[in-house]
Amino acid sequence: MTRARQDRLLSLLLRDGRWATAAALADLLGVTPRSIRSYVTALNARAGGGTAVESGPLGYRAGPDAAAALRAGPAADAGTPRDRLHTLVRALLGRAEGIDVFETADALHVSPATLEADLARVRGLLGGTELTLERSASIARLRGTEMAQRRLLSRLAHDEMDAGSFDLEALRRTLGEGSVGAEAFGPFKADLAAELTALGYYVNEYGIGDVVMHIAIAADRIARDRAMDGTAGEMPPAHAQVAELLDRLAQRHLGVRLGAGDQQHLATLVLTRVVAPGAPAADDARTRLDPRVESAVRTVVERAASEFLVDIAHEGFILRLALHVQNLLHRSHAQAWSRNPLTRSLKSTYPMIFEVAVFIASQLHESLGIPIVDDEIAYIAMHVGGRLERSRREESLLTATIVCPGYYELHELLRSSVDRSLGQAIEVVGVETRVDPDWSAIDTDLILTTIDPPEPGERIVRIQPFLTDSDIDRVQAAAARIRRGRRLRRLRGELERYFDSSAFVRGLEPDGGEAGVIRQLGGMLVRQGVIDHDYVQRAIERERLSSTAFTDALAVPHAIGMTASRTQIAIGIADPSIPWGEGRVQVVAFVAFSEADREAFQTVFEQFVEVFSERDSVQRIVRRATDFTAFLDELVAVIDG
């Protein structure tokens, strides 16, 4: 547990990149500041003379050797329970005849009793793998198919890859230092991506790392005479082409030949992680689509568009998502899930998009029976976000007037430069060429002027007649301030409507886990007549789909479906922090949304999460929110900046 908390601390510092006090970090990890100091000492020792964590007057931040320390393997922290567990599983997977418990205990320098406890942990790890651990006297052995054993190796590798992305060192630790081609997977991955691109595929870099991991596992198992069973039957042309490519690259880089079973299996993995480039033509896409999948996706997307009032019900988007879901269906049959290193950042930065993805995932689970995990939900969120980005850009455009006294075509050249450099952020709707324009009559969001205005203002930006890089930076900064100010003003108005002093509690207790907290906060809204007990239960079920801890400090539990009599938010403050999902939180906002407030859903949901994404703001609110009035005062103060 200590090693896991050290890794968690380092991951937090790496992701944030800023200074953090021991007290703030202790709240996030659920330990004392003294423990944080001991973790920092251990992490710097793990860095082998380097600096994993820097210390200073402002607290701690990730040092230059943080990433290396996070990847440090058993040699840096020998004999930990997790290291022994992985070593034990590798031994069981490597010997079909089994291992002798007493000999293995001697080899690992632990007592037989300790090894027995480790074997019990191995049994816990086997859940859902279709493997069993058999015991006969002193011999322990794994029983199950080769596919199931490889899935277990994949689980170990993912456990080592704490950041979620492809990590060669973690893969080497999983397979063992003597694994086949340990030094060759970098060149293998590069050649595989290049040749797939040459064949006309767009390579998903997040997925290709997972594919390389499966190929590494296959190569190592083949070298141990544990090839996948299969016959050289007829394969579709696309499968045969990719299978030949994989076999050729495996021989070139890894020195192994892939048999028919491995070729079929690995080609399927590759083809469920790559898509044709660009937006597929409708007719071409449908030739590759199962009509049942297309119909299910179309129904779910239209339902999500209506439920959340988001602009996603477009034909191209539906077809692309349907192709992705079809690949997901294939992956679910093989239980070969794709890891997504962006899952956590997508959830915290784009909670509304992630929520739409959770809704789509839950509906697809009901219609197609796909068990969907957080990483797969994140891929759906990437599809949704891509579709919404165009609409959002259009909605976020600010209007601008250029004030540039006429001299030949100077104002025309300036407008052309502004459109070219800033067209993604602002739309020029007027040009004033007079030396003395009526400033009070200019009602656009921004005024870009080459002459001094009578009075300075937040929306006025002084620029040069020939646009410079500094001008562009100032205009973009002003536009960002105006957009953020609008959002926060809207949020302040919404929040004051939706909070109530009778739905506030300080001192949340972790008893009963997330469900217990949801029942406690939901009960306040039930007593107000805002929701019923069914809404509370559906909020618990929504939490089981995917954690609503959208930042390191805030959870926003809620039910799918806007069935509350009115929109209301119950707030719970936890000091110290409480466990939630895979992390800990200090603020829980139970949200009940009504049908009449659909449009407020996006504003409240995303902007509220934004406020609690800043660690300093969280600490200020948590420390000073001794009662409801103080909480609202501090929240508004943070919003006002």
Salt bridges, closest charged atoms under 4 A:
ASP7 OD2 - ARG3 NE 3.29
ASP7 OD1 - ARG46 NH1 2.72
ASP16 OD1 - ARG18 NH2 3.22
ASP16 OD2 - ARG615 NH1 3.05
ASP27 OD2 - ARG623 NH2 2.60
GLU54 OE1 - ARG61 NE 2.82
ASP77 OD2 - ARG3 NH1 3.20
GLU116 OE2 - ARG135 NH2 2.79
ASP118 OD2 - ARG84 NE 2.77
ASP118 OD1 - ARG121 NH1 3.50
GLU130 OE1 - ARG151 NH1 3.90
GLU134 OE1 - ARG143 NE 3.20
GLU146 OE2 - ARG150 NE 2.92
GLU146 OE2 - ARG221 NE 2.96
GLU146 OE1 - ARG226 NE 3.83
ASP159 OD1 - ARG82 NH1 3.93
ASP159 OD2 - HIS86 NE2 3.06
GLU160 OE1 - ARG82 NH2 3.94
GLU160 OE2 - HIS86 ND1 3.09
GLU160 OE1 - ARG173 NE 3.04
ASP162 OD1 - ARG82 NH1 3.67
GLU169 OE2 - ARG172 NH1 2.77
GLU183 OE2 - ARG172 NH2 3.35
ASP191 OD2 - ARG252 NH1 3.03
ASP191 OD2 - HIS253 NE2 2.74
GLU195 OE1 - ARG248 NH2 3.08
GLU195 OE2 - ARG252 NH2 3.83
GLU205 OE1 - LYS189 NZ 2.94
ASP210 OD1 - HIS158 NE2 3.03
ASP220 OD2 - ARG224 NE 2.99
GLU244 OE2 - ARG248 NE 3.11
ASP247 OD2 - ARG257 NH2 3.33
ASP262 OD1 - ARG150 NH1 2.49
ASP284 OD2 - ARG288 NH2 3.10
GLU294 OE2 - ARG286 NE 2.91
GLU294 OE2 - ARG298 NH2 2.90
ASP311 OD1 - HIS314 NE2 2.76
ASP311 OD2 - ARG387 NH2 3.27
GLU315 OE2 - ARG286 NH2 2.39
GLU315 OE1 - ARG298 NH1 2.95
GLU355 OE1 - ARG542 NH2 2.83
GLU355 OE2 - HIS558 NE2 2.59
ASP374 OD2 - LYS347 NZ 3.03
ASP375 OD2 - ARG339 NE 3.62
GLU376 OE1 - ARG331 NH2 2.77
ASP419 OD2 - ARG415 NE 3.87
ASP436 OD1 - ARG434 NH2 3.56
ASP445 OD1 - ARG486 NH2 2.15
ASP452 OD1 - ARG462 NE 2.87
ASP471 OD1 - ARG474 NH2 2.44
GLU494 OE1 - ARG497 NH1 3.02
GLU496 OE2 - ARG492 NE 3.53
ASP534 OD2 - ARG538 NE 3.02
ASP552 OD1 - ARG8 NH2 3.59
ASP552 OD2 - ARG15 NH2 2.64
ASP552 OD1 - ARG344 NH2 2.39
ASP575 OD2 - ARG506 NH2 3.33
ASP575 OD1 - ARG623 NH1 2.97
GLU595 OE2 - ARG598 NH2 2.50
ASP597 OD1 - ARG497 NH2 3.61
GLU606 OE2 - ARG392 NH2 2.96
GLU610 OE2 - ARG484 NE 3.53
GLU610 OE2 - ARG487 NH2 3.50
GLU614 OE1 - ARG18 NH1 3.04
GLU634 OE1 - ARG620 NE 2.73
GLU634 OE1 - ARG624 NH1 3.57
ASP640 OD2 - ARG492 NH1 2.76
